[in-house]
């Protein structure tokens, strides 16, 4: 969970300055919300990839153990 939080934070921090560059515009809140959404999607994608990798490693190890 800490790694996913770090990914979310890093991506949001990278996107936030671009969103804040439009300060004073009506779409400022929308830009910040979009930056957070993209950061959240990146974190969730990283988490899904980690779960998939873990499942594949587990399946390989179980398959190898059965054939011993």
Residue frames relative to the residue before (quaternion, step in Angstrom):
aa qw qx qy qz dx dy dz
X 1.0000 0.0000 0.0000 0.0000 0.00 0.00 0.00
X 0.6353 0.5387 -0.3358 0.4397 3.56 1.01 -0.78
X 0.6382 0.5185 -0.3303 0.4635 3.58 1.01 -0.77
X 0.6541 0.5038 -0.3195 0.4651 3.59 0.94 -0.83
X 0.6329 0.5182 -0.3247 0.4748 3.58 1.05 -0.73
X 0.6457 0.5140 -0.3176 0.4670 3.56 1.02 -0.76
X 0.6308 0.5158 -0.3286 0.4776 3.59 1.02 -0.78
X 0.6469 0.5184 -0.3116 0.4645 3.57 0.92 -0.91
X 0.6838 0.4956 -0.2861 0.4527 3.57 0.84 -0.99
X 0.6679 0.5032 -0.3069 0.4545 3.59 0.90 -0.90
X 0.6761 0.4839 -0.2993 0.4681 3.59 0.90 -0.89
X 0.6530 0.5083 -0.3158 0.4642 3.59 0.93 -0.85
X 0.6566 0.5085 -0.3086 0.4637 3.58 0.96 -0.88
X 0.6491 0.5118 -0.3185 0.4639 3.59 1.07 -0.67
X 0.7248 0.4397 -0.2398 0.4732 3.58 1.03 -0.77
X 0.5782 0.6509 -0.3621 0.3330 3.57 1.11 -0.65
X 0.6485 0.5207 -0.3609 0.4220 3.67 0.80 -0.77
X 0.6357 0.5172 -0.3309 0.4679 3.60 1.02 -0.74
X 0.6544 0.5044 -0.3120 0.4690 3.57 1.02 -0.78
X 0.7037 0.4620 -0.2662 0.4696 3.58 0.98 -0.81
X 0.5068 0.6458 -0.4261 0.3802 3.60 1.22 -0.27
X 0.6818 0.4523 -0.2717 0.5067 3.55 1.22 -0.50
X 0.1910 0.8226 -0.5157 0.1447 3.60 1.18 0.51
X 0.7595 0.3502 -0.2863 0.4674 3.50 -1.02 0.84
X 0.6125 0.5375 -0.3661 0.4493 3.56 1.19 -0.25
X 0.6311 -0.5476 0.3918 0.3852 3.54 -1.25 0.39
X 0.7037 0.4788 -0.2692 0.4506 3.56 1.12 -0.58
X 0.3218 0.7818 -0.4885 0.2159 3.60 1.24 0.18
X 0.6727 0.4821 -0.3022 0.4730 3.59 0.83 -0.90
X 0.6469 0.5248 -0.3146 0.4550 3.54 0.99 -0.82
X 0.6516 0.5143 -0.3152 0.4600 3.58 1.01 -0.79
X 0.6517 0.4903 -0.3135 0.4865 3.57 0.98 -0.80
X 0.6380 0.5203 -0.3188 0.4697 3.59 0.98 -0.81
X 0.6569 0.4995 -0.3080 0.4734 3.59 0.99 -0.81
X 0.6261 0.5263 -0.3382 0.4655 3.59 1.02 -0.76
X 0.6598 0.4920 -0.3094 0.4763 3.59 0.97 -0.82
X 0.6325 0.5405 -0.3284 0.4471 3.59 0.99 -0.83
X 0.6656 0.4895 -0.3017 0.4758 3.57 0.91 -0.92
X 0.6455 0.5143 -0.3203 0.4649 3.59 0.98 -0.81
X 0.6507 0.5096 -0.3114 0.4690 3.57 0.97 -0.81
X 0.6406 0.5145 -0.3220 0.4704 3.59 0.98 -0.81
X 0.6355 0.5238 -0.3265 0.4639 3.59 1.00 -0.79
X 0.6597 0.5068 -0.3008 0.4663 3.58 0.95 -0.88
X 0.6740 0.4881 -0.2948 0.4697 3.56 0.95 -0.85
X 0.6257 0.5232 -0.3362 0.4708 3.58 1.05 -0.68
X 0.6394 0.5096 -0.3209 0.4781 3.58 1.00 -0.81
X 0.6517 0.5123 -0.3108 0.4651 3.59 0.99 -0.80
X 0.6497 0.5099 -0.3134 0.4688 3.57 0.97 -0.83
X 0.6433 0.5138 -0.3215 0.4677 3.58 1.00 -0.80
X 0.6469 0.5134 -0.3176 0.4659 3.59 1.01 -0.79
X 0.6516 0.5012 -0.3142 0.4749 3.59 0.97 -0.82
X 0.6423 0.5169 -0.3194 0.4671 3.59 0.97 -0.83
X 0.6597 0.5024 -0.3075 0.4666 3.58 0.90 -0.92
X 0.6527 0.5128 -0.3117 0.4625 3.58 0.95 -0.82
X 0.6536 0.5122 -0.3068 0.4650 3.56 1.00 -0.80
X 0.6582 0.5046 -0.3095 0.4651 3.56 0.99 -0.81
X 0.6420 0.5057 -0.3215 0.4782 3.59 0.98 -0.81
X 0.6503 0.5145 -0.3150 0.4617 3.59 0.95 -0.85
X 0.6537 0.5074 -0.3138 0.4656 3.58 0.92 -0.88
X 0.6436 0.5157 -0.3198 0.4664 3.60 0.96 -0.82
X 0.6874 0.4825 -0.2922 0.4574 3.58 0.84 -0.94
X 0.6431 0.5038 -0.3246 0.4767 3.61 1.01 -0.73
X 0.6408 0.5188 -0.3209 0.4662 3.58 0.97 -0.83
X 0.6611 0.5077 -0.2927 0.4685 3.58 0.97 -0.91
X 0.6629 0.5105 -0.3055 0.4545 3.59 1.00 -0.83
X 0.6447 0.5340 -0.3224 0.4419 3.62 1.02 -0.70
X 0.7296 0.4379 -0.2343 0.4702 3.56 1.05 -0.73
X 0.5236 0.6224 -0.4221 0.4003 3.59 1.21 0.27
